[in-house]
Amino acid sequence: MATTPYTRQRPIFRTGYNPAFDGTNGTIWPKNTLYAFPASATIMTLYSSSTADTTQLVLVEGLDANYAEISEVLALNGQTGRATTLAYLRINNLTVLSDSPLGNISLGTGAATGGLPANTYGYIAATDNLSAAAVYTVPANWTLRLISGSLSVGGSTGSQVATINFYSTINGVRYLTSKIGSVNGFQFFSYNPALDVPEKTDIVAEGTMSSGTALVTSTFNGFLVKNTL
């Protein structure tokens, strides 16, 4: 049977932002904390910080214990939360499918306070309606072929420097794949030749500001290429 192009290759675009990047090491995602990956596959709970968010549907996309892609749709249940049916080792995307929730949406484990779980693995800032994090894990049997990326820093003064570290974790070893220092402005960088990232690799961008706070955004894009047909 013929294999369609989409089953062999599909585009990937990731964008993340941190609205208050400061001198404490943090990940480029709107929660403004340092992201930590789950230690093992587990059932998670989806929350909203607003008690009024009780019907909106959210698509959860992630990876199971074998790094295979899994997904499900959950209805919000305010600060009470709604448990997933599947056990997730990694969370790659959260997307609101219906209406517009009022609160911040969090997916994680542990005791929750005001709709925020102790361990947060997926997060949508209020009104964004999708997760915006410079965090991604390559699924099993796929290679991520990176083509380009960008970094933007918007501080209150021209002397503030953002130092961003791009890490890739492969087989438990964390590699510093790129370090970029940027003053206010936008940087675009291409990978020529393209950079191939193997299956089951965790990718995350984090760093600090030299002083004060700034809005920092990061993107990367490329293709997922099937390892075997």
VENJO-V44058 format. One record per residue. N is the residue number from 0. RES is the residue in one letter. PHI is phi in degrees with one decimal (* if undefined). Layout:
BEGIN
N;RES;PHI
N;RES;PHI
END
This chain:
BEGIN
0;M;*
1;A;-67.8
2;T;-102.1
3;T;-71.9
4;P;-55.8
5;Y;-65.1
6;T;-76.8
7;R;-96.5
8;Q;-154.6
9;R;-148.6
10;P;-74.4
11;I;-130.9
12;F;-133.3
13;R;-121.2
14;T;-133.8
15;G;-139.4
16;Y;-145.9
17;N;-128.7
18;P;-75.1
19;A;-141.4
20;F;-61.2
21;D;-140.2
22;G;-77.3
23;T;-91.9
24;N;-55.5
25;G;-144.3
26;T;-89.2
27;I;-80.4
28;W;-156.2
29;P;-67.1
30;K;-70.7
31;N;60.1
32;T;-137.1
33;L;-87.0
34;Y;-72.9
35;A;-127.3
36;F;-77.8
37;P;-60.3
38;A;-79.5
39;S;-156.6
40;A;-66.2
41;T;-153.2
42;I;-69.5
43;M;-120.3
44;T;-125.9
45;L;-98.1
46;Y;-128.3
47;S;-123.7
48;S;-75.0
49;S;-102.9
50;T;-69.6
51;A;-80.3
52;D;-86.6
53;T;-131.1
54;T;-129.9
55;Q;-65.5
56;L;-95.7
57;V;-128.2
58;L;-86.9
59;V;-105.3
60;E;-124.3
61;G;-160.8
62;L;-128.6
63;D;-87.6
64;A;-60.8
65;N;-100.1
66;Y;67.7
67;A;-80.4
68;E;-71.5
69;I;-138.4
70;S;-160.6
71;E;-161.9
72;V;-113.5
73;L;-122.6
74;A;-92.5
75;L;-61.9
76;N;-137.3
77;G;56.0
78;Q;-80.1
79;T;-71.0
80;G;91.0
81;R;-137.6
82;A;-77.6
83;T;-72.8
84;T;-83.2
85;L;-97.5
86;A;-96.0
87;Y;-111.0
88;L;-90.3
89;R;-140.3
90;I;-115.6
91;N;-104.5
92;N;-154.1
93;L;-126.8
94;T;-139.6
95;V;-75.4
96;L;-103.9
97;S;-145.2
98;D;57.0
99;S;-138.8
100;P;-58.1
101;L;-88.1
102;G;-102.4
103;N;-74.9
104;I;-106.8
105;S;-130.4
106;L;-124.6
107;G;-176.5
108;T;-132.7
109;G;86.8
110;A;-61.7
111;A;-108.4
112;T;-122.6
113;G;60.7
114;G;83.6
115;L;-118.8
116;P;-71.9
117;A;-59.9
118;N;-120.5
119;T;-106.8
120;Y;-116.7
121;G;-144.0
122;Y;-151.9
123;I;-122.9
124;A;-68.3
125;A;-51.0
126;T;75.3
127;D;-72.2
128;N;68.7
129;L;-154.2
130;S;-73.0
131;A;-130.1
132;A;-134.2
133;A;-82.2
134;V;-139.3
135;Y;-161.3
136;T;-125.1
137;V;-73.6
138;P;-65.8
139;A;-61.1
140;N;69.1
141;W;-131.3
142;T;-117.1
143;L;-90.5
144;R;-100.5
145;L;-78.9
146;I;-109.1
147;S;-160.5
148;G;-157.8
149;S;-150.6
150;L;-143.0
151;S;-130.8
152;V;-127.7
153;G;-124.9
154;G;-94.7
155;S;-80.0
156;T;-132.8
157;G;-79.0
158;S;-98.3
159;Q;-75.9
160;V;-116.4
161;A;-97.5
162;T;-108.7
163;I;-113.1
164;N;-109.3
165;F;-102.4
166;Y;-111.3
167;S;-126.3
168;T;-109.2
169;I;-124.9
170;N;53.0
171;G;82.9
172;V;-101.9
173;R;-97.2
174;Y;-107.8
175;L;-83.1
176;T;-86.7
177;S;-164.2
178;K;-128.9
179;I;-126.0
180;G;-106.8
181;S;-141.1
182;V;-88.8
183;N;-45.5
184;G;142.4
185;F;-123.4
186;Q;-125.7
187;F;-113.8
188;F;-135.4
189;S;-111.9
190;Y;-102.9
191;N;-136.5
192;P;-73.9
193;A;-59.4
194;L;-97.9
195;D;-90.0
196;V;-110.6
197;P;-71.9
198;E;-56.5
199;K;67.9
200;T;-86.7
201;D;-89.4
202;I;-120.0
203;V;-152.2
204;A;-115.8
205;E;-147.5
206;G;168.2
207;T;-143.8
208;M;-101.7
209;S;-69.1
210;S;-163.9
211;G;62.0
212;T;-129.5
213;A;-156.4
214;L;-83.0
215;V;-120.8
216;T;-126.2
217;S;-146.0
218;T;-134.5
219;F;-150.2
220;N;-146.6
221;G;176.9
222;F;-137.2
223;L;-88.8
224;V;-116.4
225;K;-66.8
226;N;-72.8
227;T;-133.8
228;L;-88.8
END
